[in-house]
């Protein structure tokens, strides 16, 4: 169902008003929403584990930028340096895995779109050390919204983020992974070209 015309005008007007100086506020809002959601789950279920560390793990790596996997087009280049914090509390069990919150940053080396993000991560770990992460969250970026010839037109300053990560813990604390993430406005604004990254990460968990 399409949005009424007056709402589309409001969305476009909002995108023009929201500037880079409001990215921090958007990320803080996202963290608060994610924490509230996870605390609600935690209140109804038994805690996933007795984790007294507020920080569960740190992940860092190098990602190929604007790879046409989901977005199906490429206009930007370079690589992204990525760092992410995964918080140990609150957490909750869900479908034999554990839900946690995260906060991360991807910086592009070529001056193209960089982003900060936060969300919920579901993690399942097999006895072999193989693990799977699926997530949903929000990302704020410094890229172009529209009318760009050499960069992605992302339509909105605040985007949805979907990460998928597969990896292996080779010790109790250390591991490696392949991580893919997609950001877009889910057609809540126009245009909606989307942006994909994929690459390798080193993992340390406490």
For each residue, the residues with C-beta under 8 A, 3 or more apart:
1:
2:
3: 7 8 11 188
4: 7 8
5: 8 9
6: 9 10
7: 3 4 10 11
8: 3 4 5 11 12 190
9: 5 6 12 13
10: 6 7 13 14
11: 3 7 8 14 15 156 188 189
12: 8 9 15 16 189 190
13: 9 10 16 17
14: 10 11 17 18
15: 11 12 18 145 155 156 157 189
16: 12 13 145
17: 13 14
18: 14 15 22 26 157 158
19: 22 157
20: 23 142
21: 24
22: 18 19 25 26 157
23: 20 26 27 116 140 141 142 157
24: 21 27 28
25: 22 28 29
26: 18 22 23 29 30 138 140 157 158
27: 23 24 30 31 103 116 117 118 138 140
28: 24 25 31 32
29: 25 26 32 33
30: 26 27 33 34 117 118 119 137 138
31: 27 28 34 35 101 103 118
32: 28 29 35 36
33: 29 30 36 37
34: 30 31 37 38 101 118 119 120 137
35: 31 32 38 39 90 101
36: 32 33 39 40
37: 33 34 40 41 120
38: 34 35 41 42 90 91 92 99 100 101 120
39: 35 36 42 43 90
40: 36 37 43 44
41: 37 38 44 45 90 92 94 99
42: 38 39 45 47 90 91 92
43: 39 40
44: 40 41
45: 41 42 92 93
46: 93
47: 42 50 91 92 93
48: 51 91 92 93 98 99
49: 91 98
50: 47
51: 48 56 88 89 91
52: 88 89
53: 56 88 89 206
54: 87 88 89
55: 58 85 86 87 88 206
56: 51 53 86 87 88 91 100 205 206
57: 85 86 203 204 205 206
58: 55 83 84 85 86 203 204
59: 82 83 84 86 104 177 179 201 202 203 204
60: 81 82 83 84 201 202
61: 82 177 179 199 200 201 202
62: 79 80 81 82 199 200
63: 79 80 82 106 179 197 198 199
64: 67 79 80 197 198 199
65: 76 77 78 79 80 108 110 112 113 197
66: 71 74 75 76 77 112 113 152 195 196 197
67: 64 74 196 197 198
68: 71 72 73 74 196
69: 180 182 196 198
70: 182 184 194 196
71: 66 68 74 152 182 184 193 194 195 196
72: 68
73: 68 193
74: 66 67 68 71
75: 66 148 150 151 152 193
76: 65 66 108 110 112 113 143 150 151 152 195
77: 65 66 110 112
78: 65 108 109 110 111 112
79: 62 63 64 65 108 109 110 199
80: 62 63 64 65 106 107 108 109 114 197 199
81: 60 62 106 107 109
82: 59 60 61 62 63 104 105 106 107 179 197 199 201
83: 58 59 60 104 105
84: 58 59 60 102 103 104 105 201
85: 55 57 58 102 103 104
86: 55 56 57 58 59 100 101 102 121 205
87: 54 55 56 100 101 102 103
88: 51 52 53 54 55 56 91 100 206
89: 51 52 53 54
90: 35 38 39 41 42 101
91: 38 42 47 48 49 51 56 88 98 99 100
92: 38 41 42 45 47 48 98 99
93: 45 46 47 48 96 97 98 99
94: 41 97 98 99 122
95: 122 124
96: 93 124
97: 93 94 122 123 124 125 132
98: 48 49 91 92 93 94 122 123 124
99: 38 41 48 91 92 93 94 120 121 122 123
100: 38 56 86 87 88 91 120 121 123
101: 31 34 35 38 86 87 90 118 119 120 121
102: 84 85 86 87 117 118 119 120 121 135 137
103: 27 31 84 85 87 116 117 118
104: 59 82 83 84 85 116 117 118
105: 82 83 84 114 115 116 117
106: 63 80 81 82 114 115 117 197
107: 80 81 82 114
108: 65 76 78 79 80 111 112 113 114
109: 78 79 80 81
110: 65 76 77 78 79
111: 78 108
112: 65 66 76 77 78 108 143 151 152
113: 65 66 76 108 141 142 143 144 151 152 154 195
114: 80 105 106 107 108 141 142 143
115: 105 106 139 140 141 142 143 159 183
116: 23 27 103 104 105 139 140
117: 27 30 102 103 104 105 106 137 138 139 140 161 183
118: 27 30 31 34 101 102 103 104 137 138
119: 30 34 101 102 135 136 137 138 161 163
120: 34 37 38 99 100 101 102 135 136 137
121: 86 99 100 101 102 133 134 135 163
122: 94 95 97 98 99 133 134 135
123: 97 98 99 100 131 132 133
124: 95 96 97 98 131 132
125: 97 129 130 131 169
126: 129 130 131
127:
128: 168
129: 125 126 168 169 170 175
130: 125 126 166 167 168
131: 123 124 125 126 166 167 168 169 175 177
132: 97 123 124 165 166
133: 121 122 123 163 164 165 166 167 177 179
134: 121 122 163 164
135: 102 119 120 121 122 161 162 163 164
136: 119 120 160 161 162
137: 30 34 102 117 118 119 120 160 161 163
138: 26 27 30 117 118 119 158 159 160 161
139: 115 116 117 158 159 160 161 183
140: 23 26 27 115 116 117 157 158 159
141: 23 113 114 115 154 157 159 183 195
142: 20 23 113 114 115
143: 76 112 113 114 115 151 152 154 195
144: 113 147 148 151 152 153 154
145: 15 16 153 154 155 156 157
146: 153 155 190 191
147: 144 153
148: 75 144 151 152 153
149:
150: 75 76
151: 75 76 112 113 143 144 148
152: 66 71 75 76 112 113 143 144 148 193 194 195
153: 144 145 146 147 148 191 193
154: 113 141 143 144 145 159 183 184 185 191 192 193 194 195
155: 15 145 146 185 189 190 191 192 193
156: 11 15 145 159 185 188 189
157: 15 18 19 22 23 26 140 141 145
158: 18 26 138 139 140 185
159: 115 138 139 140 141 154 156 183 184 185
160: 136 137 138 139 183 184 185 186
161: 117 119 135 136 137 138 139 181 182 183
162: 135 136 181 182 183
163: 119 121 133 134 135 137 179 180 181
164: 133 134 135 179 180 181
165: 132 133 177 178 179 180 201
166: 130 131 132 133 177 178
167: 130 131 133 175 176 177 178 179 201 203
168: 128 129 130 131 175 176 177
169: 125 129 131 172 173 174 175 203 205
170: 129 174 175 176
171: 174 175
172: 169
173: 169 204 205 206
174: 169 170 171 202 203 204 205
175: 129 131 167 168 169 170 171 202 203 205
176: 167 168 170 200 201 202 203
177: 59 61 131 133 165 166 167 168 200 201 203
178: 165 166 167 198 199 200 201
179: 59 61 63 82 133 163 164 165 167 198 199 200 201
180: 69 163 164 165 196 197 198
181: 161 162 163 164 196 197 198
182: 69 70 71 161 162 194 195 196
183: 115 117 139 141 154 159 160 161 162 194 195
184: 70 71 154 159 160 187 192 193 194 195
185: 154 155 156 158 159 160 188 189 192
186: 160 192
187: 184 190 192
188: 3 11 156 185 192
189: 11 12 15 155 156 185 192
190: 8 12 146 155 187
191: 146 153 154 155
192: 154 155 184 185 186 187 188 189
193: 71 73 75 152 153 154 155 184
194: 70 71 152 154 182 183 184
195: 66 71 76 113 141 143 152 154 182 183 184
196: 66 67 68 69 70 71 180 181 182
197: 63 64 65 66 67 80 82 106 180 181
198: 63 64 67 69 178 179 180 181
199: 61 62 63 64 79 80 82 178 179
200: 61 62 176 177 178 179
201: 59 60 61 82 84 165 167 176 177 178 179
202: 59 60 61 174 175 176
203: 57 58 59 167 169 174 175 176 177
204: 57 58 59 173 174
205: 56 57 86 169 173 174 175
206: 53 55 56 57 88 173
